[in-house]
Amino acid sequence: MAVSWPAVSIFTPTILGHRDAFTMLNSSAAWRPSPYLLLVLTTLFWSGNFVLGRAVHAVFAPFTLSFWRWSVALVVLLPFVWSSLRAQRPLLRRHWPILFLLSVLGVVNFNTFVYLGLQSTTATNAVIMLSVTPVLIVGLSFLLLRQTVTGWQALGIGVPLDAFSRLNLTYGLEEIKIHNVDTNASEFFQSQKGDFLKSSLTLEVVRDSRDSSFIPTRGMRSSSSRHSIRSS
C-alpha cells in the first residue's frame, strides 16, 4: 500500500520490467522525505496491521476485515492514480493475468490468512511466525528462478559464514497442555494448569572446528545465542 502526500510529485514503480512514471499535480515545490523515515513508517504501518487485526478479531470476521481494508484503500488512492491508470490501460490489459494472480496471492490471500490466524493467537506470535518469510523467499527463488544465495541472505538461513562458523535463525512453535494437577500442589503449580501455545525465535552464532561431531579428536565447538519466547 502506497502512502502519498500532496507535495510528492512523481514516483516510478517497475511493472514487469517497464518503468512507467505516475505523475501527480503539485502546487508547490516537491517535498522529498528521507527514505529512512519512509522505511520506518512502512514498518510501523505493517506491524500496526497485525496489532489492529488482533484487537478487532472478535468484532469483524477475517474476510470482512480484509474486504473493508482494501475497499477503503481503493477509495483513498483512486483519485491520485486514476489518470495514470487510464494512461497505462494498454499495459494493464496486456498483463492482466499476472496482475490478477499477484493481487489474489499477495493481497487477498495474505491478509485474509493473517486475520484468520489472529483469531486464535497474539499479534506477537503472528509476527514471529512471519519472520520465516525471508527464508522461504530465498528457497523459492533458488527453486523457481535458480538465483543463488548471497552472503547477506546466508545470515538468515544458516549457510556457513566461513569454514567453521555459521549463523542460525530458528523458529519454534510448541503446544503445552498441563492437566490433572494435584489439589495439594502449591499455588504456583496450580496456576500453570491449562493449555498454552509457546513460540520462540532463536538467533545463534556457532563456531565448530571439531574434526568429527560424534567422536572429536581435535577442535572445539562454541556458540552464542539470543532467545525470544512468547507464551499465550
Residue pairs with C-beta under 8 A, 6 or more apart in sequence:
1 45
1 73
1 77
2 11
2 77
3 41
3 45
4 11
4 24
4 77
4 80
5 31
5 33
6 26
6 27
7 26
7 28
7 29
7 30
7 31
8 24
8 26
8 30
8 31
8 32
9 23
9 24
9 26
9 30
10 21
10 22
10 23
10 24
10 30
11 22
12 19
12 20
12 21
12 22
13 20
13 22
15 91
15 95
16 95
16 98
18 91
20 84
20 88
20 91
22 81
22 84
23 84
24 80
47 127
49 111
49 114
50 114
50 118
50 123
50 126
50 127
51 123
53 65
53 114
53 115
53 118
53 123
54 118
54 122
54 123
54 126
56 65
57 115
57 118
57 119
60 68
62 112
62 115
62 116
62 118
62 119
63 112
63 115
65 115
66 108
66 111
66 112
66 115
69 111
70 107
70 108
70 111
85 92
92 99
114 126
114 130
117 126
117 129
118 126
121 197
121 232
122 230
122 232
124 199
124 230
125 197
125 199
125 230
125 232
128 171
128 199
128 200
128 201
128 228
128 230
129 171
129 173
129 199
131 169
131 171
131 201
132 171
134 153
134 156
134 157
135 156
135 157
135 169
138 149
138 153
138 156
138 157
139 157
141 147
142 148
142 149
149 157
149 159
153 159
154 160
154 161
154 167
155 161
155 167
156 169
157 169
158 166
158 167
158 168
158 169
159 166
160 166
161 167
164 207
164 208
164 209
165 205
165 206
165 207
165 208
166 205
166 206
166 208
167 203
167 204
167 205
167 206
168 202
168 203
168 204
168 205
168 206
169 201
169 202
169 203
169 204
170 200
170 201
170 202
170 204
171 199
171 200
171 201
171 202
172 198
172 199
172 200
172 201
172 202
173 197
173 198
173 199
173 200
174 197
174 198
174 199
174 200
175 195
175 196
175 197
175 198
176 195
176 196
176 197
176 198
176 231
177 194
177 195
177 196
178 192
178 193
178 194
178 195
178 196
179 193
181 189
181 190
181 192
181 193
182 189
196 231
196 232
197 231
197 232
198 229
198 230
198 231
199 229
199 230
199 231
200 227
200 228
200 229
200 230
201 227
201 228
202 225
202 226
202 227
202 228
203 225
203 226
204 223
204 224
204 225
204 226
205 223
205 224
205 225
206 221
206 222
206 223
207 221
207 222
207 223
208 219
208 220
208 221
208 222
209 219
209 220
209 221
210 216
210 218
210 219
210 220
210 221
211 217
211 218
211 219
